[in-house]
Amino acid sequence: MKVLLMVIACLAVLPVRGTAQTESKNALIGTWKFDLRQGPKKEGPRIVIVRPDSSASYGTETVRWRVVGDSLALALGGEWVNYKLKLKGRNLTLSGGDLQEPVEFRLVGPPTPRPDTVPIPPDPDTSPS
């Protein structure tokens, strides 16, 4: 009986986790602007466009992205780099990965379309080495 209750409890949690991840993914879609209150000299992109097709652009760069638990993973240089993701309303904070300190963005609008001439980079998990 205990085993059956544990299985039911685990199955009940699975859809919630999937829903939370989907909500995080959907909440990321848009155009994000660097929060200048952090200091105008802080390095990094000033505008990041996150699209539902798994592409994200900043400056002249376009990368592939995905949400894994509470992390945002970006395909950079043929491998995934994970950043701790914190979404609160229209504010996004990324930390960890290759960042020296947290970086904050504010949602300023919907994403612009990715030009057809700009491909989505390959998924490092499925592309040949």
C-alpha positions as CSV (number, residue, x, y, z in Angstrom):
1,M,0.0,0.0,0.0
2,K,2.9,2.4,0.8
3,V,4.4,1.8,-2.6
4,L,1.1,2.5,-4.3
5,L,0.7,5.8,-2.4
6,M,4.3,6.8,-3.3
7,V,3.7,6.1,-7.0
8,I,0.4,8.1,-7.0
9,A,2.2,11.0,-5.2
10,C,5.0,11.0,-7.8
11,L,2.5,10.9,-10.7
12,A,0.6,13.8,-9.2
13,V,3.7,15.9,-9.0
14,L,4.9,15.3,-12.6
15,P,2.3,17.5,-14.4
16,V,2.9,20.3,-11.9
17,R,6.6,20.3,-12.7
18,G,6.0,20.3,-16.5
19,T,3.5,23.1,-16.1
20,A,5.9,25.2,-14.1
21,Q,8.6,24.7,-16.7
22,T,6.2,25.6,-19.5
23,E,5.2,28.7,-17.6
24,S,8.8,29.7,-17.2
25,K,9.5,29.1,-20.9
26,N,6.4,31.1,-22.0
27,A,7.3,33.9,-19.6
28,L,10.8,34.2,-21.2
29,I,9.4,34.9,-24.7
30,G,9.8,38.6,-25.5
31,T,12.3,41.5,-25.8
32,W,14.4,42.1,-22.7
33,K,16.3,45.2,-22.0
34,F,19.4,45.4,-19.7
35,D,18.5,47.2,-16.5
36,L,20.8,50.2,-16.4
37,R,20.4,50.6,-12.6
38,Q,23.1,47.9,-12.4
39,G,25.6,50.3,-13.8
40,P,26.1,51.4,-17.5
41,K,29.6,50.0,-17.6
42,K,28.6,46.4,-16.9
43,E,29.5,44.2,-19.8
44,G,26.9,42.1,-21.8
45,P,24.1,42.5,-24.2
46,R,21.8,45.5,-23.8
47,I,18.8,44.0,-25.6
48,V,18.0,40.2,-25.8
49,I,15.2,38.9,-27.9
50,V,13.8,35.5,-26.9
51,R,11.6,33.7,-29.4
52,P,9.3,30.7,-29.1
53,D,11.3,28.9,-31.9
54,S,14.1,28.3,-29.3
55,S,16.3,31.1,-30.7
56,A,17.5,34.1,-28.8
57,S,19.4,37.1,-30.3
58,Y,21.5,39.8,-28.9
59,G,23.6,42.1,-31.0
60,T,24.7,40.1,-34.1
61,E,24.6,36.7,-32.2
62,T,21.8,34.2,-32.4
63,V,21.8,31.2,-30.0
64,R,19.6,28.3,-29.1
65,W,17.9,28.3,-25.6
66,R,16.0,25.9,-23.4
67,V,14.7,25.9,-19.8
68,V,15.8,23.1,-17.6
69,G,14.3,23.2,-14.1
70,D,15.3,26.6,-12.6
71,S,18.0,27.2,-15.2
72,L,18.2,28.8,-18.6
73,A,20.6,26.8,-20.9
74,L,22.2,28.5,-23.9
75,A,24.0,26.6,-26.7
76,L,27.3,28.5,-26.9
77,G,30.3,27.2,-28.8
78,G,28.7,23.8,-29.3
79,E,27.8,23.1,-25.7
80,W,25.1,24.1,-23.2
81,V,26.0,26.8,-20.7
82,N,23.5,26.9,-17.7
83,Y,22.5,30.0,-15.9
84,K,20.4,30.2,-12.8
85,L,17.1,31.8,-13.9
86,K,14.9,34.0,-11.7
87,L,11.7,35.4,-13.2
88,K,9.6,37.8,-11.2
89,G,6.9,39.7,-13.0
90,R,8.6,41.6,-15.9
91,N,12.1,41.2,-14.4
92,L,14.6,38.5,-15.3
93,T,17.8,37.8,-13.4
94,L,20.5,35.4,-14.7
95,S,23.5,34.3,-12.6
96,G,26.1,31.6,-12.7
97,G,27.4,30.1,-15.9
98,D,30.1,32.4,-17.3
99,L,28.8,35.4,-15.5
100,Q,30.9,37.0,-12.8
101,E,27.8,38.5,-11.1
102,P,24.0,38.5,-11.7
103,V,22.6,40.3,-14.6
104,E,19.1,41.8,-14.7
105,F,16.8,42.5,-17.6
106,R,13.3,44.0,-17.9
107,L,10.7,42.8,-20.3
108,V,9.9,45.6,-22.7
109,G,7.8,44.0,-25.4
110,P,7.1,41.0,-27.6
111,P,9.9,39.3,-29.6
112,T,10.8,40.4,-33.1
113,P,10.7,37.7,-35.7
114,R,14.0,35.9,-36.5
115,P,14.9,36.6,-40.1
116,D,14.7,33.6,-42.4
117,T,18.3,34.1,-43.3
118,V,19.4,33.5,-39.7
119,P,19.3,29.8,-38.8
120,I,18.7,28.5,-35.3
121,P,22.0,27.1,-34.1
122,P,22.1,23.3,-33.7
123,D,21.2,21.5,-30.5
124,P,24.6,20.3,-29.0
125,D,22.9,17.2,-27.7
126,T,21.8,16.1,-31.1
127,S,24.4,17.5,-33.5
128,P,27.5,15.5,-34.4
129,S,30.7,16.5,-32.7
